[in-house]
Amino acid sequence: QVQLVESGGGEVHSGGSMRLSCRGYGFSFSLYKMRWFRQPPGKERELVASHWGTSNYSDFVEGRFTVSRDDAKNTIYLQMNSLKPTDTGVYFCSARSAFGSSYEYWGQGTQVTVST
């Protein structure tokens, strides 16, 4: 059974840092493209970063976040620095096979709140 479990969310003051983790279970982690999304309050879910060989980021990241993965631990990370109140939202990780099926698995999400 495929499962993605995020952790590391919470509340931080503006300008602070936070690291999110997402561990995968039940699939060959190294063969999957991993992505981080977020859903700000009252808004649609949006892509934050992805990692498959290389890292890619949405424009609003502006060099503040770093995505990395440790395939030996079946885990992807999102290091977030210089956080802004606009970074507040529920952060989700997703996994999609790099070979074959386009089905995307999702974690349950972790809340990130950045206060002023």
Secondary structure, DSSP 8 states (H G I E B T S, - for coil): --EEEEE--EEEETT--EEEEEEEESS-GGGEEEEEEEE-TTS--EEEEEESSSEEE-GGGTT-EEEEEEGGGTEEEEEE-S--GGG-EEEEEEEEESSS---EEE---EEEEEE-
